[in-house]
Amino acid sequence: MDGSMFIGTWWALVPPLLAIVLAFITKEVYSSLFIGVAVGAMLYSGFNPWESFVNFFDIMKNSMNLNILIFDVLLGMIIVLMAKSGGSAAYGRWAGTKIKSKKSALLATTGLGMLIFVDDYFNCLTIGSVMRPVTDRYKVSRAKLAYIIDSTAAPVCIIAPISSWAAAVNSYVPEDAGISGFQLFMNTIPYNLYALLTLTMVIFITVTAFDFGLMKKHERNAAKGDLFTTGGEEFDQVAEDEINPNGKVIDLVLPVAVLIVSAVGAMIYTGFQGGATNLITAFSGCDAETSLIFATLVTVFFMLILYLPRKVVTFKGFMDSLAEGFKLMVPAVTILIFAWSLKGMGDALGLAEFVGGIVGDNASASIFIPAILFVVAIFLSFSTGTSWGTFAILVPIATALFAGADNLTMMTISVSAVLAGAVCGDHISPISDTTVMSSAGAQSNHINHVSTQMQYAAVVATVSFVGYILAGIIRVWWIVLGISLILLIGVLMGMRMFLERKQVKKHAG
C-alpha cells in the first residue's frame, strides 16, 4: 500500500485524535502519545511493517530538540542545588520575623510562589515546607495553603519566559508557523487569561479575606484551631527533610536573579547578532534555546562560587546534583520526546495543510475556535493529569488552524487558549502531579485540596471562556484582558455581596 494516499487527508488527524481518545480512556499520557506516533508511522509508510519501524525512529530522531533537553537537565540541577542550599528555609525564617498578620502570611506565600517561577515541581515542594510554620501560626487552613501553592505554580510558569514550560511550548511550534516558538510564547502571555485571572483571584481573596464554598468551611475550622478539617492524621508521622543551617535568603534570590539577567542578556545579544536594530526586534528574533542554555550554565557556575566557599554544599554534593537534576526531569523529558515525535508525524502526514484548508473554507466559524480549544484542553488535561501532554497534542493543531502571516493574531489567541485550558485542567485534576505535590507540600488531605480548589478554578475558567469568545471577536489583547479582569472582579464582588446578604437573612430569621 502507498502511504502517500494518507498524506494531506483527514487521515492526518488520526494520530493526534487517537492520542486524545486514549489519554481520556487510560488516564495515562506516555502510552497514548506512543501509540499515536506508532499509528502515524504506519499510515505514513502505507502499513509496511519494516518501513513503519524505520520511519518511527527517523521521525523521532529528526523531531528531537537537543537544546531543550540540555536546558531541562541544567535547570533540574539548579532546582536541586537551590533545595540543598537551604535558601528557601532561610526565606521562611526571615518572613516569620516580618509577618504580623494572616493577610501578610498569605501575601508572603504568594510572593514566594511568584519568585520561584523556573519550575512548578520545585515551587510546590519548596513553598509548603517553607511557609507552613508561618501560615499555621496565623491559622490558615492547609487547604487554603495548598490552593495558593498550586495557583502560583503552573499559572506562573506558563507566563514566565525563562522556565521549563516556556522551553517546552517553544519546541512544539512548527518551523513553518510563520513565527518563532519563543516569539509566539511571548505573544501568548497577555492572552493567557486563566493564568493571569488565577493570580488576580489569589490576590483578591487574600486582600479581601473573601472565601466561599468548601474553602470557607476549612477556613472557619482553621480559625478554631482545626487546620485540616479532615485527614490530618495522615501527616502525624511525616518527617521533614533535613534543612541546611548555613543557607541564607541570598542563596535563593541571587541564583534566580542571575538566571533572569543572564537569559535576558543572552537573548538581547543573540537578537542583535541576528540583525536586530532595537530591543523589541532583538527579543523577537533572538536564539532563545541557546540563550537559555547559556543562562543555566552561568547560573550553575555562579552557584558553585556562591555555595562552595561558604560550605553550603560540598563539591561532591554539587556534582551529584547533576544526576539528581536529570532524574527530576525524566518525566518531562519523556513527554517531550513523544510529543515532538507526534508533532513530527503530523508534519509528515500534512496535518497543517489539511486543517488549514478546512478552516479557510469555514472562516466565519473561526471566532469560536479559541473558546472551543480552551474547553478541549481543560478536559484533556483534567483526564490525563498533565498539561505538557496536552500542549504536545493541541499546540500543533492550533498553529495549523491559523497557518500563514495573515492569521498570526488568531494563532496566538488559539495557542493561548490551549495553554490556559491545559493549565486549568491540570489545576483541577486529582491525578495531576502538580496538584498532588501541592497537597504534599502543604500537608493537606489531597481530596480536601482538590475539592476546594475546583470551586475557585471553576469561577476563573468560566470568566476565561467568555474572554476567549471575546478574543476571537475583538483580537486586541488589552481590551480582552481588561474586560476579563473587570468581569472576574465583578463576579467575585457580586458573590461576596450575595453571600453576605444570605448570612444576614439567616441570622435575622
N, C-alpha and C positions, 0 to 999 in steps of 0.2 A: 504493500500500500504506500502511496506517495504522501508524505507529510505535508506537502505544500497545500493540499486541499483544505487543511485546517487553519492555515495562516491567514490572518486578516478577516476571519469569520467569527460567528458567535462562539465557536469552539474556544477561542482565546479567553473567554470569560470562565471556562470550566475550572482551570486550576485555582484562581483566587476564590471563586464561589464554593468550590469543594472544600477548600481550607476553612472558609467561614462556617459552612454547614457542619463539618467535622469538629471544629472548635466549639460550636454550640452543643453538639451531642456529647462529645468526650470530655469537655471542660479542660482540655489539655492542648497546649499550643504547639509543642515540638513535633509530635507525630502528625498533627493536622497540616502544618507547613511542609513537612517532609513528603507526605502523600500528595499534596497539591503540586509540589515540584516534580515528583515522580510521574504523575499523570501528565503533566505538561511536557515532560521529556518524551513520553510515549506518543503523544499527539504530534509533537514536532518531528519525530522520527518515523511516523507512519506505522507505529506499533511494531517496528523491528526491534527485537529484544536487545541485540548487541549495540545497535545504534542508539537506542534509548539509554543504555548504560553509559556509553561514551559521552553522549550529549548532556546527560545529567551532571557528570563531573566536569565537563568542559564549561558548561554554563555557570556552574557553581564557582569554579576557579576564576573565570573571567568576570564574575559579578562581585567578587570579594574586594573589599577596600582595606588594604593592609594598614593604611594610615590611621583609620578609625580604630582598628583593633589595637594598634600600638598605643594610641591615646587612651583607650579604655583601660589597658593594663597599667599604664603610668598613673592614671587617675586613681585606680584601685590602690596603688602603692601610697599615694598621697593620703587617701582616706584612712588607710591602716596606720600610717605614721601619725596622723592627727589624733587618732584614737589612742595610740600608745603614749603620746606626749603628755596627756593629762590637761591639755589646754581647755577643753570643754568643761572639765570638772572645775578648773580654776575660774572660768566664767561663772559657773553656778555659785561658787563661794563668793565671788565678787558681787554678783547680783543679789545674793542673800543679805549682804550688808547695806545695799542701796534700796531694796524694795520694802515699802512700808504699808502696802495695801494689796487687796486681791486684784484690783484693776492693774496695778503695776506689775504684779507677778504674771498675769496673763499677757500683758504687753511685752514684757521681757522674754517670755516664751515665744511669742510671735516674732519678735525681733531676731532672736537666735535662729529660729526656723528659716527666716529670710536670708540670714547671713550664710548659712550652710546650704548653698544652692547647687553645689557642684554635683551632688548625688543624693537621691532620695533615700537609699538604704542607710547611708551614714547619718543623714538627717534624722530619720525615725529613731534609730537606736541611741543616738547621742543625746538628743533633746530630752527624752524621757528620763534617762539616768541623771542628767544634769539638773533639770528643773523640778523633778518630782519632789524633793525635800522642800523646795521653796513653795510650790503650789499646795502641798499638803499642809504647810504651816498656815496658809490663808484659806483653808477648807474649800479648795477647788476639787470637784469630783474627778475621779480617774477617767470617766467617760468624756468629760469636758477637756481634760488634758490630752487624751488620745485624739479628740477631734481637732484640736489646734495643731498637734504634731502632724497629723495626716494632711491637714489643709495647708500647711506650709512646706510640704514635701514635694509631691508631684506637681501641684499647681505653681510652685515657684520654679522648679526645674524646667518646666515646659516653656517658661518665658525668659529663661536665662541663657544668653548666647554661649556662655562658657560653661557647659555642662555636658555630661554623657548623653543626655536626652537630645540636646541640640545637634550633637555629632551624629547620633543615630538618624534623626529626621533628615539631616543634610544628606546622608548616604542613600536614602530611599528615593530621592528626587531624580528622575531620569535625566541623562545628559542633554537630550533634545527637548527639554521642557521650555526652553526659551529664557531661562533664568537659573542662576546658580543655586545650589541647595541651601547655602548659607544665607544668600540674599532673600530667598523665599522664606526661610525661617524667620529672619528679621522682620519681614513684611507681615508675617502671621501674628506677631506679638500683640499689636493693638486690636486685632480681630479675635484674639483668644478669649472669648467672653467668659467661659466657665472659670478659667484660672483667675482672671482679673476680678470677677464678681465674687468668687470664693474668698479671696484675700480681703475684699471690701467687706464682706459679711463677717469675717472673723474680727476685723477691727470694729465694726458696728456693734456686734453683740458684746464685745469686750468693753467698749467705752460706755454703752448704754445699759449694760448688765441685763440685757433682754434675752431670756431663754423661753423656749416653747416646746411642746410635745414631751417626749420621754426625757429629754435633756433637763427640763425644768424639774422633773421628779428627782433626777440624780443630784441636781444642784441643791434642792431642798434638803435631801437626805445628808448631803455633804455638810451643809450648814449646821446640822445637828450632830456632826461627828462621824457619820457613816459615809466614807469616801467611795465605797464600792457599790452600794445598794444590794447587789448580788455578786457572787463569785469571788469574793475577796479571799476566801480560804485557799484558793489555788496558788496564791503568792506568799503564803506564810513562810515557806521554806526556800524561797528564791534567794540565791546568793548573788550578791553584787560583784561585778568584775573588780579586780584589784586596780585602784586608781593610783597613777603616778604622782607622788607627793611633790616632785620637782616641777611640775607643769605650771605655766603661767598663762594669763589671758592672751599674751602676745603669741604664744605657741599655736593658738587657733587663728587669731586675727591676721598676723603677719603673712603666713603662707597663703591665705585666701587673697590678701591684698596683692602679693607678688604674682599669684596666678592671674588675677584680673589685669594688672598693669602690664605684665609681660605678654599676655594674649592680645590685649588691645594694641600694644606697641607693635607686635609682630604682624598683626592684621593691617595696620596702617602702613608699615614698611613694605609688605608684600603687595599691597594695593598700589602704592606709588611706583614700586618696581614694575608693576604690570601696566604702567602708563597713566595712572590716575592723576588728576590735576587739583583735586581738593579732597577734604576728609570724607565727604559723602560718597564720592566715586571710589575713593580708596577702600572704604568698608564694603561697598557693593562688589568691587572687583578683586577683593583680597583672596589669598590662598588660605582659606580657613583651616583646612586639615593640617597643613604644615605649621601654621601659626599655633594651633592648639597643642601639637606635639612639642614644639619649641617651648611653649609656656609651661607645660607639665615637667619637662626636663629641667628648666630653670628653677621651678618650684622645688623639685626633688633635691637639686644641688643646694638651694637656699636652706632647705630643711636640714640637710647634712651639716651645714655651717652653724645653723641656729641650735640644733639639738645636741650634737656630739660633744662640743667643748663643755657644755653645761651638764653633761651626763644624763640628759632627759631620756635618751635611748642609747643602748650600746651599739657598737659598729655591727656586731652580728645581728642584733635585733633590727637594725636599719636595713641590712641586706636581706634578711628573712622576709621583710615586709613586701619585697618584690613578688615573691612566690605567693604570699598571703593575699596580696592585691589581685594577682591573677585569678586565684581561687574565688575571690569575692565577685569577680566579673564574669566567671564562666557562664552563668545563666544568661546574662545579657549578650555575651559573645555568641552563644549557641543560637539564640533567637535571631541575632543579626545575620549570621551566615545563612540560615534557612530563608530569612526574609529577603536578603539580597538575591538568593537563588530564585525565589518566586518572582521577584521583580524582573530578573534576567530572562526567565521563562516567558513572562508576559511580553517583554520586548521582542523575543524571538518569534512569538506567535502573532505579533502585530496587534496587541491589545489596544494600544493608543490610537492607532488608525481606525479600528473598528468602532470603539467607543466615541471617538471624536466625530465620526460620520453620523452616528445616531443622534448625538447632541445637536449637531449642526442642523439636522432635519427637524428637531423639536426645540428650537431655541427659546420659544416663548415659555416653555415649562422650566427653563434653566434657573429661574429666580428661586425656585423651591429646593434646588439640589443641595445647597449648604445645610438647610434645616433637616433634610432627609438624611444626609451623610452624618450629621450630628447624632440623630436618633439611632441609626445603624451602628455607629461607632460605640455608643453607650451600651447597647445590647450585646455587641460582640465582646467588648472589653469586660462587661459585667459577667458574661458567661465563661470567659477564659481566665479572667483574673489578671490579665496582662495588657497594659496599654501599648507596649512596644510591639507585640504581635499584631495588634490592631493597626498601628501605624504601618507596619510592613505590608499588610493586606490592602488597606484602603488608600494610603497616600499615592501610590502609583495610579490607582483608579481615578482619584481626584484630579491628579495632574493630566491624565489622559482625557478627562471630560472637557477640559478647557485648554487644550493644547493650542499654541500659537500666540504671537505677540499681542494680538487684539484682545485676548481673553485673560491677561495676566491678573487683573483685579479679581475676577471671578475664581481663577485658580487659587489665588491667595486666600480668599474667603472660604473656599471649599476645603482647602488643606487645613486652615484654621479650625473649621468645624470638625474635621476628623480628629485633630489633636485635642480639641476641647472635649469632644464626646468620649474619646478614649480615656482621658484623664478622669472624666466624670464616672464612667463605668467602672474604672479601676478603683475609684474613690468609694463606691458603694458596694463593691463585690466582697463577699465574705471570704472568697478564696484568693484574693489579691495578696501578693507578698508584701506590698507596701501597707495594706490595711492590717495584715497580721502583725507586721513589725511595729506598727503604731500602737497596737494593743499591747504588745510585749514591752515596748519602750515605756509606756505609761503604766504598765502593770494593771491594765484594765481587763475585765472579763471581755472576751472577744465579741460575743453576741451583744453585750451592752454597747460596745463601741459601734458596731455595725448598725444596730437599730436606732441609736440616737443620731448618728451621722447621716444616715439615709434620709431622715426627715429634713435636715438642714440642706443637704445636697439637692433634694427634690425641688426646693424653692429656687435655688440658683439655676438648676437645669431648666426649669420652666421659663424663667426670665431669659435665659440664654437662647432657648428655642425661638422665642419671639424675636430676640435680637438677630438671629440668623435669617429669619424671614425678612426682617427689615434690611439686613445687609445685602441680601440678594436683589432688593429693590433700589436702595439708596446708593450703596457702594462707596460710601465716604466714611472712613474709619472713625473719625472723631465724632461725627453725628451719631453713628450706630452705637459706639461705646458710651457716649453721653446719655442717649435715651435709655440704654440698658441700665446704666448706673442709677439714673433717676427712677426708673421703674422698680429696680430692686429695693432702693431706699424707701420708695413709696409703699411697696408691698410689705416690707418689714415694719414700717411705722403704722400701717393700717392694721396689721396683725396685732401689734402691740396695743393699739387703742381698743381693738375688738376684745382682746383677752382681758384687758383691764376693766372694761365695762362689764364683761361677763362675770368677773370676780366681784365687782361692786354689787351687781344684782344678786349674786349668790349669797353674799353677806347680808344684804338688805332683806332677802327672803327668809 
